[in-house]
Amino acid sequence: MHPFTLERPRDLAAALILRAEAGRNDAPAEYIAGGTDMVQLLQEYVRRPDRVVSLAGLLDDRIGSTQQGLRLGAAATMADVAAHPVVAREFPVIAEALLNSASPQVRNQATMGGNLLQRTRCPYFRDIGYADCNKRTPGSGCAALKGENRWHAILGTSEACIAAHPSDLAVALVALDAVVELRGPDGERSVPVARLHRLPGDAPHIETTLQPGEVITAIVVPASPAARRSHYLKVRDRASFEFAVVSAAVALEMEGERIKEARVALGGVGTKPWRAPEVEAALSGASLDPDGLRQAAALAAQNARGYGHNTFKIELMQRAIVRAVETAGGRA
Ligand code: SF4
């Protein structure tokens, strides 16, 4: 592990100043909250900051609900959010995404904000023994393009990076039009979760639209009939503690036997949490007839590109959408 100074500021304002000062001195700094991802990155020399600024105790960890929706403090843990009765009842896609993530131990420690900002599981990014990784070392190439890319993305890729976004929670939140509240050196602002993560383009090392030093302070999820009838389907290589090969977050508002409104987001297939508006449009007004669902799901694959080991995801993604819509549609 690269040696670093652990800063423990007394409040969030002091943390922002510390982080900003570190930037000015050209001494890289990182925030750390739950630490379930950051500690791994530090241990493996993937991140080598001179200063680590602890956010422990500085961020809201409350879970609040009103008729308008849900407000999750950034420091709320995955376990507490998943177990909250309002989340389970009114936003099942969130509870299911969380319960299908990581292990109980990790869920007890990992925070909402940190979950959204976790780094990709691309093995070439995580192993500094591989020199070619544009995300870790800009301009060095991409070992995954011609390497083992079974876990990689088929949507939103570029010649510079094909890493899949890892967060299940982010996929559920994108489907529900959630927003993150941010605080940084220049004040506060809000950003839809759908615009929090960037496509890799030719700069895959810049993963989010956060400004330098900004932190996520809360997540706001609007209530809706669709949120109540929602489902997260995760396909993975083993039953627990595994990232998605493919996942689908679906939220439906039904009118009798027909879908009035559908929201569909995908995980494991995109370089960012992937909303599928063309599928949603095709599902609007449709019944749950399997043939119709398959035709709608096929639209998600229009711009998909396989890289060899991961080409099977193009078909699997469509099947996951169909299954998730059937499950959500069957919910009361
Ligand atoms: Fe690095 Fe992205 Fe290529 Fe993985 S896919 S090796 S993260 S550049």
Boltz pocket constraint, residues with backbone or C-beta under 6 A from the ligand:
constraints:
  - pocket:
      binder: B
      contacts: [[A, 120], [A, 122], [A, 123], [A, 124], [A, 125], [A, 132], [A, 133], [A, 134], [A, 135], [A, 136], [A, 141], [A, 142], [A, 143], [A, 144], [A, 145], [A, 152], [A, 160], [A, 161], [A, 162], [A, 163], [A, 204]]
      max_distance: 6.0
